């Protein structure tokens, strides 16, 4: 195997961070996004329908 056949490592810190966080980070981020959307929807309902 020649040196050009070896995998090249990315020096991009964003790519390294995403690869190191992986699935747990995706799940936590997904839950945070859904929670934010539900919070905004709840506030909108309370604004348009007081007492709901």
mmCIF file of the N, C-alpha and C atoms, coordinates in Angstrom:
data_MODEL
# 
_entry.id   MODEL 
# 
loop_
_atom_site.group_PDB 
_atom_site.id 
_atom_site.type_symbol 
_atom_site.label_atom_id 
_atom_site.label_alt_id 
_atom_site.label_comp_id 
_atom_site.label_asym_id 
_atom_site.label_entity_id 
_atom_site.label_seq_id 
_atom_site.pdbx_PDB_ins_code 
_atom_site.Cartn_x 
_atom_site.Cartn_y 
_atom_site.Cartn_z 
_atom_site.occupancy 
_atom_site.B_iso_or_equiv 
_atom_site.pdbx_formal_charge 
_atom_site.auth_seq_id 
_atom_site.auth_comp_id 
_atom_site.auth_asym_id 
_atom_site.auth_atom_id 
_atom_site.pdbx_PDB_model_num 
ATOM 1   N N  . UNK A 1 1  ? 0.844   -1.178 0.000  1.00 0.00 ? 1  UNK A N  1 
ATOM 2   C CA . UNK A 1 1  ? 0.000   0.000  0.000  1.00 0.00 ? 1  UNK A CA 1 
ATOM 3   C C  . UNK A 1 1  ? 0.890   1.243  0.000  1.00 0.00 ? 1  UNK A C  1 
ATOM 4   N N  . UNK A 1 2  ? 0.605   2.141  -0.901 1.00 0.00 ? 2  UNK A N  1 
ATOM 5   C CA . UNK A 1 2  ? 1.386   3.356  -1.009 1.00 0.00 ? 2  UNK A CA 1 
ATOM 6   C C  . UNK A 1 2  ? 0.824   4.426  -0.084 1.00 0.00 ? 2  UNK A C  1 
ATOM 7   N N  . UNK A 1 3  ? 1.607   5.463  0.160  1.00 0.00 ? 3  UNK A N  1 
ATOM 8   C CA . UNK A 1 3  ? 1.177   6.517  1.069  1.00 0.00 ? 3  UNK A CA 1 
ATOM 9   C C  . UNK A 1 3  ? -0.023  7.279  0.525  1.00 0.00 ? 3  UNK A C  1 
ATOM 10  N N  . UNK A 1 4  ? -0.180  7.347  -0.817 1.00 0.00 ? 4  UNK A N  1 
ATOM 11  C CA . UNK A 1 4  ? -1.319  8.065  -1.378 1.00 0.00 ? 4  UNK A CA 1 
ATOM 12  C C  . UNK A 1 4  ? -2.631  7.292  -1.203 1.00 0.00 ? 4  UNK A C  1 
ATOM 13  N N  . UNK A 1 5  ? -2.542  5.995  -0.876 1.00 0.00 ? 5  UNK A N  1 
ATOM 14  C CA . UNK A 1 5  ? -3.737  5.186  -0.668 1.00 0.00 ? 5  UNK A CA 1 
ATOM 15  C C  . UNK A 1 5  ? -4.282  5.280  0.747  1.00 0.00 ? 5  UNK A C  1 
ATOM 16  N N  . UNK A 1 6  ? -3.493  5.836  1.653  1.00 0.00 ? 6  UNK A N  1 
ATOM 17  C CA . UNK A 1 6  ? -3.944  5.935  3.038  1.00 0.00 ? 6  UNK A CA 1 
ATOM 18  C C  . UNK A 1 6  ? -5.023  7.011  3.148  1.00 0.00 ? 6  UNK A C  1 
ATOM 19  N N  . UNK A 1 7  ? -5.952  6.837  4.084  1.00 0.00 ? 7  UNK A N  1 
ATOM 20  C CA . UNK A 1 7  ? -7.023  7.844  4.228  1.00 0.00 ? 7  UNK A CA 1 
ATOM 21  C C  . UNK A 1 7  ? -6.468  9.183  4.676  1.00 0.00 ? 7  UNK A C  1 
ATOM 22  N N  . UNK A 1 8  ? -7.015  10.232 4.144  1.00 0.00 ? 8  UNK A N  1 
ATOM 23  C CA . UNK A 1 8  ? -6.596  11.586 4.508  1.00 0.00 ? 8  UNK A CA 1 
ATOM 24  C C  . UNK A 1 8  ? -7.469  12.073 5.666  1.00 0.00 ? 8  UNK A C  1 
ATOM 25  N N  . UNK A 1 9  ? -6.848  12.629 6.679  1.00 0.00 ? 9  UNK A N  1 
ATOM 26  C CA . UNK A 1 9  ? -7.581  13.116 7.832  1.00 0.00 ? 9  UNK A CA 1 
ATOM 27  C C  . UNK A 1 9  ? -7.946  14.578 7.628  1.00 0.00 ? 9  UNK A C  1 
ATOM 28  N N  . UNK A 1 10 ? -9.188  14.892 7.932  1.00 0.00 ? 10 UNK A N  1 
ATOM 29  C CA . UNK A 1 10 ? -9.640  16.278 7.809  1.00 0.00 ? 10 UNK A CA 1 
ATOM 30  C C  . UNK A 1 10 ? -9.074  17.108 8.951  1.00 0.00 ? 10 UNK A C  1 
ATOM 31  N N  . UNK A 1 11 ? -8.659  18.297 8.629  1.00 0.00 ? 11 UNK A N  1 
ATOM 32  C CA . UNK A 1 11 ? -8.176  19.234 9.636  1.00 0.00 ? 11 UNK A CA 1 
ATOM 33  C C  . UNK A 1 11 ? -9.261  20.234 9.999  1.00 0.00 ? 11 UNK A C  1 
ATOM 34  N N  . UNK A 1 12 ? -10.434 20.089 9.404  1.00 0.00 ? 12 UNK A N  1 
ATOM 35  C CA . UNK A 1 12 ? -11.540 21.007 9.665  1.00 0.00 ? 12 UNK A CA 1 
ATOM 36  C C  . UNK A 1 12 ? -12.104 20.726 11.059 1.00 0.00 ? 12 UNK A C  1 
ATOM 37  N N  . UNK A 1 13 ? -12.070 21.693 11.969 1.00 0.00 ? 13 UNK A N  1 
ATOM 38  C CA . UNK A 1 13 ? -12.545 21.434 13.337 1.00 0.00 ? 13 UNK A CA 1 
ATOM 39  C C  . UNK A 1 13 ? -14.037 21.143 13.402 1.00 0.00 ? 13 UNK A C  1 
ATOM 40  N N  . UNK A 1 14 ? -14.830 21.706 12.474 1.00 0.00 ? 14 UNK A N  1 
ATOM 41  C CA . UNK A 1 14 ? -16.272 21.446 12.492 1.00 0.00 ? 14 UNK A CA 1 
ATOM 42  C C  . UNK A 1 14 ? -16.539 19.985 12.154 1.00 0.00 ? 14 UNK A C  1 
ATOM 43  N N  . UNK A 1 15 ? -15.860 19.475 11.136 1.00 0.00 ? 15 UNK A N  1 
ATOM 44  C CA . UNK A 1 15 ? -16.037 18.070 10.749 1.00 0.00 ? 15 UNK A CA 1 
ATOM 45  C C  . UNK A 1 15 ? -15.596 17.163 11.890 1.00 0.00 ? 15 UNK A C  1 
ATOM 46  N N  . UNK A 1 16 ? -14.482 17.474 12.518 1.00 0.00 ? 16 UNK A N  1 
ATOM 47  C CA . UNK A 1 16 ? -14.007 16.659 13.643 1.00 0.00 ? 16 UNK A CA 1 
ATOM 48  C C  . UNK A 1 16 ? -14.996 16.681 14.802 1.00 0.00 ? 16 UNK A C  1 
ATOM 49  N N  . UNK A 1 17 ? -15.591 17.838 15.079 1.00 0.00 ? 17 UNK A N  1 
ATOM 50  C CA . UNK A 1 17 ? -16.562 17.938 16.163 1.00 0.00 ? 17 UNK A CA 1 
ATOM 51  C C  . UNK A 1 17 ? -17.807 17.122 15.861 1.00 0.00 ? 17 UNK A C  1 
ATOM 52  N N  . UNK A 1 18 ? -18.320 17.239 14.641 1.00 0.00 ? 18 UNK A N  1 
ATOM 53  C CA . UNK A 1 18 ? -19.527 16.494 14.261 1.00 0.00 ? 18 UNK A CA 1 
ATOM 54  C C  . UNK A 1 18 ? -19.276 14.995 14.318 1.00 0.00 ? 18 UNK A C  1 
ATOM 55  N N  . UNK A 1 19 ? -18.125 14.574 13.848 1.00 0.00 ? 19 UNK A N  1 
ATOM 56  C CA . UNK A 1 19 ? -17.808 13.151 13.855 1.00 0.00 ? 19 UNK A CA 1 
ATOM 57  C C  . UNK A 1 19 ? -17.615 12.624 15.283 1.00 0.00 ? 19 UNK A C  1 
ATOM 58  N N  . UNK A 1 20 ? -17.091 13.444 16.173 1.00 0.00 ? 20 UNK A N  1 
ATOM 59  C CA . UNK A 1 20 ? -16.856 12.975 17.537 1.00 0.00 ? 20 UNK A CA 1 
ATOM 60  C C  . UNK A 1 20 ? -18.145 12.954 18.356 1.00 0.00 ? 20 UNK A C  1 
ATOM 61  N N  . UNK A 1 21 ? -19.071 13.883 18.073 1.00 0.00 ? 21 UNK A N  1 
ATOM 62  C CA . UNK A 1 21 ? -20.320 13.941 18.841 1.00 0.00 ? 21 UNK A CA 1 
ATOM 63  C C  . UNK A 1 21 ? -21.267 12.851 18.370 1.00 0.00 ? 21 UNK A C  1 
ATOM 64  N N  . UNK A 1 22 ? -21.486 12.738 17.074 1.00 0.00 ? 22 UNK A N  1 
ATOM 65  C CA . UNK A 1 22 ? -22.250 11.639 16.497 1.00 0.00 ? 22 UNK A CA 1 
ATOM 66  C C  . UNK A 1 22 ? -23.714 11.620 16.872 1.00 0.00 ? 22 UNK A C  1 
ATOM 67  N N  . UNK A 1 23 ? -24.233 10.408 17.065 1.00 0.00 ? 23 UNK A N  1 
ATOM 68  C CA . UNK A 1 23 ? -25.660 10.195 17.289 1.00 0.00 ? 23 UNK A CA 1 
ATOM 69  C C  . UNK A 1 23 ? -26.184 10.827 18.574 1.00 0.00 ? 23 UNK A C  1 
ATOM 70  N N  . UNK A 1 24 ? -25.490 10.748 19.709 1.00 0.00 ? 24 UNK A N  1 
ATOM 71  C CA . UNK A 1 24 ? -26.022 11.417 20.908 1.00 0.00 ? 24 UNK A CA 1 
ATOM 72  C C  . UNK A 1 24 ? -26.207 12.921 20.718 1.00 0.00 ? 24 UNK A C  1 
ATOM 73  N N  . UNK A 1 25 ? -25.286 13.549 20.026 1.00 0.00 ? 25 UNK A N  1 
ATOM 74  C CA . UNK A 1 25 ? -25.426 14.978 19.755 1.00 0.00 ? 25 UNK A CA 1 
ATOM 75  C C  . UNK A 1 25 ? -26.617 15.270 18.861 1.00 0.00 ? 25 UNK A C  1 
ATOM 76  N N  . UNK A 1 26 ? -26.845 14.400 17.882 1.00 0.00 ? 26 UNK A N  1 
ATOM 77  C CA . UNK A 1 26 ? -27.991 14.568 16.996 1.00 0.00 ? 26 UNK A CA 1 
ATOM 78  C C  . UNK A 1 26 ? -29.290 14.455 17.782 1.00 0.00 ? 26 UNK A C  1 
ATOM 79  N N  . UNK A 1 27 ? -29.378 13.473 18.662 1.00 0.00 ? 27 UNK A N  1 
ATOM 80  C CA . UNK A 1 27 ? -30.599 13.263 19.446 1.00 0.00 ? 27 UNK A CA 1 
ATOM 81  C C  . UNK A 1 27 ? -30.838 14.453 20.377 1.00 0.00 ? 27 UNK A C  1 
ATOM 82  N N  . UNK A 1 28 ? -29.810 14.916 21.048 1.00 0.00 ? 28 UNK A N  1 
ATOM 83  C CA . UNK A 1 28 ? -29.957 16.061 21.956 1.00 0.00 ? 28 UNK A CA 1 
ATOM 84  C C  . UNK A 1 28 ? -30.362 17.310 21.177 1.00 0.00 ? 28 UNK A C  1 
ATOM 85  N N  . UNK A 1 29 ? -29.737 17.529 20.035 1.00 0.00 ? 29 UNK A N  1 
ATOM 86  C CA . UNK A 1 29 ? -30.095 18.675 19.206 1.00 0.00 ? 29 UNK A CA 1 
ATOM 87  C C  . UNK A 1 29 ? -31.520 18.585 18.681 1.00 0.00 ? 29 UNK A C  1 
ATOM 88  N N  . UNK A 1 30 ? -31.929 17.394 18.279 1.00 0.00 ? 30 UNK A N  1 
ATOM 89  C CA . UNK A 1 30 ? -33.294 17.194 17.777 1.00 0.00 ? 30 UNK A CA 1 
ATOM 90  C C  . UNK A 1 30 ? -34.315 17.480 18.870 1.00 0.00 ? 30 UNK A C  1 
ATOM 91  N N  . UNK A 1 31 ? -34.058 17.000 20.076 1.00 0.00 ? 31 UNK A N  1 
ATOM 92  C CA . UNK A 1 31 ? -34.962 17.252 21.196 1.00 0.00 ? 31 UNK A CA 1 
ATOM 93  C C  . UNK A 1 31 ? -35.019 18.747 21.507 1.00 0.00 ? 31 UNK A C  1 
ATOM 94  N N  . UNK A 1 32 ? -33.881 19.430 21.439 1.00 0.00 ? 32 UNK A N  1 
ATOM 95  C CA . UNK A 1 32 ? -33.861 20.868 21.700 1.00 0.00 ? 32 UNK A CA 1 
ATOM 96  C C  . UNK A 1 32 ? -34.673 21.629 20.652 1.00 0.00 ? 32 UNK A C  1 
ATOM 97  N N  . UNK A 1 33 ? -34.566 21.246 19.399 1.00 0.00 ? 33 UNK A N  1 
ATOM 98  C CA . UNK A 1 33 ? -35.318 21.917 18.330 1.00 0.00 ? 33 UNK A CA 1 
ATOM 99  C C  . UNK A 1 33 ? -36.815 21.677 18.493 1.00 0.00 ? 33 UNK A C  1 
ATOM 100 N N  . UNK A 1 34 ? -37.218 20.445 18.764 1.00 0.00 ? 34 UNK A N  1 
ATOM 101 C CA . UNK A 1 34 ? -38.631 20.135 18.956 1.00 0.00 ? 34 UNK A CA 1 
ATOM 102 C C  . UNK A 1 34 ? -39.170 20.879 20.176 1.00 0.00 ? 34 UNK A C  1 
ATOM 103 N N  . UNK A 1 35 ? -38.408 20.924 21.255 1.00 0.00 ? 35 UNK A N  1 
ATOM 104 C CA . UNK A 1 35 ? -38.830 21.655 22.449 1.00 0.00 ? 35 UNK A CA 1 
ATOM 105 C C  . UNK A 1 35 ? -39.018 23.131 22.184 1.00 0.00 ? 35 UNK A C  1 
ATOM 106 N N  . UNK A 1 36 ? -38.115 23.706 21.405 1.00 0.00 ? 36 UNK A N  1 
ATOM 107 C CA . UNK A 1 36 ? -38.233 25.126 21.056 1.00 0.00 ? 36 UNK A CA 1 
ATOM 108 C C  . UNK A 1 36 ? -39.477 25.382 20.218 1.00 0.00 ? 36 UNK A C  1 
ATOM 109 N N  . UNK A 1 37 ? -39.722 24.525 19.244 1.00 0.00 ? 37 UNK A N  1 
ATOM 110 C CA . UNK A 1 37 ? -40.917 24.682 18.398 1.00 0.00 ? 37 UNK A CA 1 
ATOM 111 C C  . UNK A 1 37 ? -42.184 24.572 19.235 1.00 0.00 ? 37 UNK A C  1 
ATOM 112 N N  . UNK A 1 38 ? -42.237 23.597 20.126 1.00 0.00 ? 38 UNK A N  1 
ATOM 113 C CA . UNK A 1 38 ? -43.427 23.439 20.975 1.00 0.00 ? 38 UNK A CA 1 
ATOM 114 C C  . UNK A 1 38 ? -43.604 24.640 21.905 1.00 0.00 ? 38 UNK A C  1 
ATOM 115 N N  . UNK A 1 39 ? -42.508 25.175 22.432 1.00 0.00 ? 39 UNK A N  1 
ATOM 116 C CA . UNK A 1 39 ? -42.586 26.353 23.291 1.00 0.00 ? 39 UNK A CA 1 
ATOM 117 C C  . UNK A 1 39 ? -43.148 27.552 22.529 1.00 0.00 ? 39 UNK A C  1 
ATOM 118 N N  . UNK A 1 40 ? -42.661 27.768 21.304 1.00 0.00 ? 40 UNK A N  1 
ATOM 119 C CA . UNK A 1 40 ? -43.143 28.883 20.494 1.00 0.00 ? 40 UNK A CA 1 
ATOM 120 C C  . UNK A 1 40 ? -44.616 28.693 20.154 1.00 0.00 ? 40 UNK A C  1 
ATOM 121 N N  . UNK A 1 41 ? -45.007 27.474 19.801 1.00 0.00 ? 41 UNK A N  1 
ATOM 122 C CA . UNK A 1 41 ? -46.420 27.207 19.483 1.00 0.00 ? 41 UNK A CA 1 
ATOM 123 C C  . UNK A 1 41 ? -47.307 27.452 20.705 1.00 0.00 ? 41 UNK A C  1 
ATOM 124 N N  . UNK A 1 42 ? -46.845 27.028 21.867 1.00 0.00 ? 42 UNK A N  1 
ATOM 125 C CA . UNK A 1 42 ? -47.630 27.231 23.087 1.00 0.00 ? 42 UNK A CA 1 
ATOM 126 C C  . UNK A 1 42 ? -47.802 28.717 23.380 1.00 0.00 ? 42 UNK A C  1 
ATOM 127 N N  . UNK A 1 43 ? -46.720 29.483 23.225 1.00 0.00 ? 43 UNK A N  1 
ATOM 128 C CA . UNK A 1 43 ? -46.815 30.931 23.451 1.00 0.00 ? 43 UNK A CA 1 
ATOM 129 C C  . UNK A 1 43 ? -47.748 31.587 22.435 1.00 0.00 ? 43 UNK A C  1 
ATOM 130 N N  . UNK A 1 44 ? -47.733 31.120 21.189 1.00 0.00 ? 44 UNK A N  1 
ATOM 131 C CA . UNK A 1 44 ? -48.620 31.672 20.170 1.00 0.00 ? 44 UNK A CA 1 
ATOM 132 C C  . UNK A 1 44 ? -50.075 31.368 20.498 1.00 0.00 ? 44 UNK A C  1 
ATOM 133 N N  . UNK A 1 45 ? -50.364 30.167 20.962 1.00 0.00 ? 45 UNK A N  1 
ATOM 134 C CA . UNK A 1 45 ? -51.735 29.805 21.335 1.00 0.00 ? 45 UNK A CA 1 
ATOM 135 C C  . UNK A 1 45 ? -52.190 30.642 22.520 1.00 0.00 ? 45 UNK A C  1 
ATOM 136 N N  . UNK A 1 46 ? -51.329 30.826 23.509 1.00 0.00 ? 46 UNK A N  1 
ATOM 137 C CA . UNK A 1 46 ? -51.680 31.655 24.659 1.00 0.00 ? 46 UNK A CA 1 
ATOM 138 C C  . UNK A 1 46 ? -51.914 33.101 24.254 1.00 0.00 ? 46 UNK A C  1 
ATOM 139 N N  . UNK A 1 47 ? -51.217 33.585 23.246 1.00 0.00 ? 47 UNK A N  1 
ATOM 140 C CA . UNK A 1 47 ? -51.380 34.967 22.794 1.00 0.00 ? 47 UNK A CA 1 
ATOM 141 C C  . UNK A 1 47 ? -52.702 35.144 22.058 1.00 0.00 ? 47 UNK A C  1 
ATOM 142 N N  . UNK A 1 48 ? -53.001 34.208 21.156 1.00 0.00 ? 48 UNK A N  1 
ATOM 143 C CA . UNK A 1 48 ? -54.204 34.348 20.333 1.00 0.00 ? 48 UNK A CA 1 
ATOM 144 C C  . UNK A 1 48 ? -55.473 33.863 21.033 1.00 0.00 ? 48 UNK A C  1 
ATOM 145 N N  . UNK A 1 49 ? -55.326 32.949 21.985 1.00 0.00 ? 49 UNK A N  1 
ATOM 146 C CA . UNK A 1 49 ? -56.471 32.408 22.726 1.00 0.00 ? 49 UNK A CA 1 
ATOM 147 C C  . UNK A 1 49 ? -56.191 32.522 24.215 1.00 0.00 ? 49 UNK A C  1 
ATOM 148 N N  . UNK A 1 50 ? -56.398 33.685 24.818 1.00 0.00 ? 50 UNK A N  1 
ATOM 149 C CA . UNK A 1 50 ? -56.105 33.850 26.243 1.00 0.00 ? 50 UNK A CA 1 
ATOM 150 C C  . UNK A 1 50 ? -56.953 32.902 27.093 1.00 0.00 ? 50 UNK A C  1 
ATOM 151 N N  . UNK A 1 51 ? -56.352 32.337 28.091 1.00 0.00 ? 51 UNK A N  1 
ATOM 152 C CA . UNK A 1 51 ? -57.046 31.422 28.980 1.00 0.00 ? 51 UNK A CA 1 
ATOM 153 C C  . UNK A 1 51 ? -57.036 29.976 28.481 1.00 0.00 ? 51 UNK A C  1 
ATOM 154 N N  . UNK A 1 52 ? -56.407 29.708 27.344 1.00 0.00 ? 52 UNK A N  1 
ATOM 155 C CA . UNK A 1 52 ? -56.377 28.339 26.816 1.00 0.00 ? 52 UNK A CA 1 
ATOM 156 C C  . UNK A 1 52 ? -55.308 27.541 27.508 1.00 0.00 ? 52 UNK A C  1 
# 
